[in-house]
Amino acid sequence: MALMQSSMAPLGISIPSFYLMDVISQELFSENDLMASHGLVVAFICAHCPYVLHLDEHMASAFNQRIGRGMGFVAISSNDVVNYPQDHPNRLKEQALQRGFQFPYLYDEDQTVAKAFGAVCTPDFFMYNKDGILVYRGRYDGSNHKNDEDLDGQDLLNAIDAHLENKVIDVNQLPSAGCSIKWKNNL
């Protein structure tokens, strides 16, 4: 699997609109439905990428702990399931249940949402303030399945915690790295 880095969308842009189905509840959600009193974290992930599988359980626990503090969370998978059936919505549901997701896991079948966000890899993280303005984009932390750095989520979680405490978020953010989103027709 080729390593791909996130595109690092410019800070200050507005959250793209979306309306996608949750693989767990089968409910439809928009960005407005998920926006909490302090904002929303959007995680582009999937069920098969080793870079995601390295951190998804830690991520779920960390997100679950912060839900009651006024931050919304959502995971989105945009991979082509024809060529990557391991990312079929049924597999995504299994992943969410096994990892204990207490937040929606949406399926972006036509891949328009990933394109609107500028997401290019899994995992890829975006945090928006309560007004829907991008305040963080980048990596979870420096760890991955190929190194021995601590899996602690420090980059993203420090940004979330700073935001929840009304502190300034460091603008020196590092790109996420992982598997490329599996585009339909290799687009």
Beta strands, then each sheet from edge to edge (+ up, - down):
strand 1: 3-5
strand 2: 19-22
strand 3: 28-30
strand 4: 39-44
strand 5: 71-77
strand 6: 105-107
strand 7: 121-122
strand 8: 124-129
strand 9: 134-138
strand 10: 177-180
sheet 1: 1+ 10- 7+
sheet 2: 3+ 2- 6+ 5+ 4+ 8- 9+
end
